[in-house]
Amino acid sequence: MKDKIFIIIITITLIAIKVIMDNRPISKEEFPKLVYNLAKKEIVRFPEESIVRKIDPAIVASIAILESGYGQFEKAPTAKLAKNYFGRRAVGDDEYVRAKGGAKLKEYDGLEENIKDFLLMMERGNYYEDYRASLEKNEPIQSQFKAIAKTYAENPQYSLALNSIYKTVMKPIKQMDRLSGTYISTGLDEQTKSLMQTASP
């Protein structure tokens, strides 16, 4: 009987810890690595033949960094309220939060749900048709960002900003991931900061 009570207490404690961790704010420093790791985890859940298996998780993280300002939503209170890290608009029966300008941003429970939905959109969405073609051709990262920006972005600096984030923030994370080491942030260079300011929504 005591063993069962102990197991129940441990289980409840672990559930409480998970709830707290899922709802705590994510710091700017941990956001890139967190998105990268969650994207990696979700990508391998797709079938081998899915185009999603070719997606670089660092691309997913770069987009989330740019769209949400490292998960801080400093200039996007509606996206913060909706927990919308990719700037995804609501369609059909999606739950949403309405922005001041009238746009309906899709509402999410958290970051993991965002990533799953974004990968599905990259796999099937019309906006990502050029990106999927770029993946099929194994084009370089810069070309992939141009394909994403072609129909997805409103700002002409979008692909440059993504490419800069990828090189300065995500590339070191990928390198450390390959070496199975610990990632230490090197910070953003001035060009990347400037591009983020001009390309963010």
For each residue, the residues with C-beta under 8 A, 3 or more apart:
1: 4 5
2: 5 6
3: 6 7
4: 1 7 8
5: 1 2 8 9
6: 2 3 9 10
7: 3 4 10 11
8: 4 5 11 12
9: 5 6 12 13
10: 6 7 13 14
11: 7 8 14 15
12: 8 9 15 16
13: 9 10 16 17
14: 10 11 17 18
15: 11 12 18 19
16: 12 13 19 20
17: 13 14 20 21
18: 14 15 21 22
19: 15 16 22 23
20: 16 17 23 24
21: 17 18 24
22: 18 19 110
23: 19 20 110
24: 20 21
25:
26: 30 31 34 71 111
27: 30 31
28: 31 70 71 72
29: 185
30: 26 27 33 34
31: 26 27 28 34 35 64 65 68 70 71 72
32: 35 36 61 65 70 169 170 173 185
33: 30 36 37 173 183
34: 26 30 31 37 38 111
35: 31 32 38 39 57 60 61 64 65 71 85 111 115
36: 32 33 39 40 57 58 60 61 170 173 174 177
37: 33 34 40 41 57
38: 34 35 41 42 111 112 115
39: 35 36 42 43 55 57 60 61 115 119
40: 36 37 43 44 57
41: 37 38 44 45
42: 38 39 45 46 112 115 116 119
43: 39 40 46 52 53 55 57 119
44: 40 41 53
45: 41 42
46: 42 43 50 52 53 119 123
47: 50 53
48: 53
49: 53
50: 46 47 53 123
51: 54 55 122 123 132 135 136
52: 43 46 55 119 122 123
53: 43 44 46 47 48 49 50
54: 51 135 136
55: 39 43 51 52 59 60 119 122 135
56: 59 60 141 144 174
57: 35 36 37 39 40 43 60 61
58: 36 61 62 166 170 171 173 174
59: 55 56 62 63 141 144 145 148 162 166 170
60: 35 36 39 55 56 57 63 64 115 118 119
61: 32 35 36 39 57 58 64 65 169 170 173
62: 58 59 65 66 145 162 165 166 169 170
63: 59 60 66 67 86 118 148 162
64: 31 35 60 61 67 68 71 85 86 114 115 118
65: 31 32 35 61 62 68 69 70 71 165 169 196
66: 62 63 69 158 161 162 165 196 199 200
67: 63 64 79 85 86 87 200 201
68: 31 64 65 71 72 73 76 79 84 85 86 87
69: 65 66 72 73 74 75 76 196 200
70: 28 31 32 65
71: 26 28 31 35 64 65 68 85 111
72: 28 31 68 69
73: 68 69 76 77 79 80
74: 69
75: 69 200 201
76: 68 69 73 79 80 201
77: 73 80 81
78: 81 82 97 98 99 100 103 105
79: 67 68 73 76 82 84 85 87 105 201
80: 73 76 77 83
81: 77 78 97
82: 78 79 96 97 105 106 107 108
83: 80 107 108 109 110 111 114
84: 68 79 87 88 97 105 106 107 108 114
85: 35 64 67 68 71 79 108 111 114 115
86: 63 64 67 68 114 118
87: 67 68 79 84 105 201
88: 84 105 106 114 117 118 121
89: 103 104 105 106
90: 94 95 96 104 105 106 107
91: 94 106
92:
93:
94: 90 91 104 106 107
95: 90 106 107
96: 82 90 104 105 106 107
97: 78 81 82 84 104 105 107
98: 78 102 103 104 105
99: 78 102 103 104 105
100: 78
101:
102: 98 99
103: 78 89 98 99
104: 89 90 94 96 97 98 99
105: 78 79 82 84 87 88 89 90 96 97 98 99
106: 82 84 88 89 90 91 94 95 96 117
107: 82 83 84 90 94 95 96 97
108: 82 83 84 85 111 113 114 117
109: 83 113
110: 22 23 83 113 114
111: 26 34 35 38 71 83 85 108 114 115
112: 38 42 115 116
113: 108 109 110 116 117
114: 64 83 84 85 86 88 108 110 111 117 118
115: 35 38 39 42 60 64 85 111 112 118 119
116: 42 112 113 119 120
117: 88 106 108 113 114 120 121
118: 60 63 64 86 88 114 115 121 122
119: 39 42 43 46 52 55 60 115 116 122 123
120: 116 117 123 124 125
121: 88 117 118 124 125 127 128
122: 51 52 55 118 119 125 128 131 132
123: 46 50 51 52 119 120 128 132
124: 120 121 128
125: 120 121 122 128 129
126: 129 151
127: 121 151 152
128: 121 122 123 124 125 131 132 148 151 152
129: 125 126 132 133 151
130: 133 134 147 148 150 151
131: 122 128 134 135 144 147 148
132: 51 122 123 128 129 135 136
133: 129 130 136 137 147
134: 130 131 137 139 143 144 146 147
135: 51 54 55 131 132 138 139 144
136: 51 54 132 133
137: 133 134
138: 135
139: 134 135 143 144 147
140: 143 144
141: 56 59 144 145 163 166
142: 145 146 159 163
143: 134 139 140 146 147
144: 56 59 131 134 135 139 140 141 147 148
145: 59 62 141 142 148 149 158 159 162 163 166
146: 134 142 143 149 150 159
147: 130 131 133 134 139 143 144 150
148: 59 63 128 130 131 144 145 152 153 158 159 162
149: 145 146 152 153 158 159 162
150: 130 146 147 153
151: 126 127 128 129 130
152: 127 128 148 149 158
153: 148 149 150 156 158 159 199
154: 158 201
155: 158 161 198 199
156: 153
157: 160 161 195 198 199
158: 66 145 148 149 152 153 154 155 161 162 199
159: 142 145 146 148 149 153 162 163
160: 157 163 164 195 199
161: 66 155 157 158 164 165 192 195 196 198 199 200
162: 59 62 63 66 145 148 149 158 159 165 166 199
163: 141 142 145 159 160 166 167
164: 160 161 167 168 189 191 192 195 196
165: 62 65 66 161 162 168 169 170 192 195 196
166: 58 59 62 141 145 162 163 169 170 171
167: 163 164 170 171
168: 164 165 171 172 186 188 189 192
169: 32 61 62 65 165 166 172 173 185 188 192
170: 32 36 58 59 61 62 165 166 167 173 174
171: 58 166 167 168 174 175
172: 168 169 175 176 183 186
173: 32 33 36 58 61 169 170 176 177 183
174: 36 56 58 170 171 177 178
175: 171 172 178 179
176: 172 173 179 180 181 182 183
177: 36 173 174 180 183
178: 174 175
179: 175 176
180: 176 177
181: 176
182: 176
183: 33 172 173 176 177
184:
185: 29 32 169
186: 168 172
187:
188: 168 169 192 193 196
189: 164 168 192 193
190: 193 194
191: 164 194 195
192: 161 164 165 168 169 188 189 195 196
193: 188 189 190 196 197
194: 190 191 197 198
195: 157 160 161 164 165 191 192 198 199
196: 65 66 69 161 164 165 188 192 193 199 200
197: 193 194 200
198: 155 157 161 194 195
199: 66 153 155 157 158 160 161 162 195 196
200: 66 67 69 75 161 196 197
201: 67 75 76 79 87 154
